[in-house]
């Protein structure tokens, strides 16, 4: 999907992605949201390494544009906007929302 967005030139158009689950884990009735700071730190510093890009290159057809892999290598997620419920909240479905460019979420 990421490559398709890139080929169509829509990789930087706004899109919204939600992170959720359908059933509470461990057969529970509710879930407590924790780990937001770790999540934010991970996303802020996320980069594709050379080995990541080499792996993705092997998964895609041989005729993929080399510029796409350069694009992935230069991808910067530090300005990503994330909407989340407060740390320690009880919840049962969606807990993170990513209203951002499409390409960041489908590498």
N, C-alpha and C positions, 0 to 999 in steps of 0.2 A: 504494500500500500504506500509506503513511504516513497518508493521509487516512482510509483504512479503519480503521486502528488508532485514530486519534483519534475517529472517529465511534463506535466500539465502546467507547470509554473504556478501552482496553487499552494506550495509548501509554506508560505508565510501568511496565508489568509487565516483569519480568526476561526477557531473551532473550539468546542467545549467537550471535554472528556471527563466522565465521572468514574471514580473508583468506589466500588460497592461490593457487597456480597448478598446472596439470596437467603442463606440460612446462617444463623449465629453459629460460630465455631464451637466445638466441644459439646454439642447438644444443649447449649445454653439458651436462656430466654432473652438475654440482652448481652451487649458488648460494651466495654469501656474503651474509649479511644485514647491511645497512648503512642508516643513515638513521633509526634509532629516535628519536633526540633531535629531529630535524626533524619526524617524525610526531607525537610527543607534543606538541611546541610548537604544531603546526597544530591538533590536536584540542582542546587546552586553550583556545585562543583563537578557535575556530570560532564564527561568528555568521552568520546570514542577513542580508545587507544588504537595504535597501529594493528595490534593483534585482533581487536574487535572488528576493525574494518576489513582485515584480511579474511576473517571468518565470514562476515556478511558477503564479501566478494565471492567466496566459494559457494554460498547459498543461491546467489542470483545467476541468471544466465550470463554466458560469456560476452554477449553483445551489450551489456550495460555500459553506459557512458562513464569513462574515468572521472569526469567532472563531478559526478554524483558522489563518488567516494571522497573526493577533495572537499565537497560540501559537508559531508558527514564529519570529516576531520576538523573542520573549522566551526562546527555547530556549537553555539554558546547558549546554555540554558540558564545563565545567571539572572536574566531578567524575567524569567517565567513567573506568571501570576498564579498563585494557588489559593483557592478558597477552602477553608477547612472548618470543621466544628471545633469548639474549644477543647483543649487537652483535658482529659478526665471526664468528658461527657459520656453519658449513657446513650446508645443509639442502636438502631436495628437495620439500617440500610446504607444509604450513601454517606460517605464521610470525607471524601476529598473531591474537589472539582478543579479541573484544569482548563480554564478558558484561554487558550493559547493557540499558536500556530500548529497546524496539523502534523507537520513532519517530525516534531519532537517526540511524538508518541508512537510512531510506527516505523522505527528504524529497521 
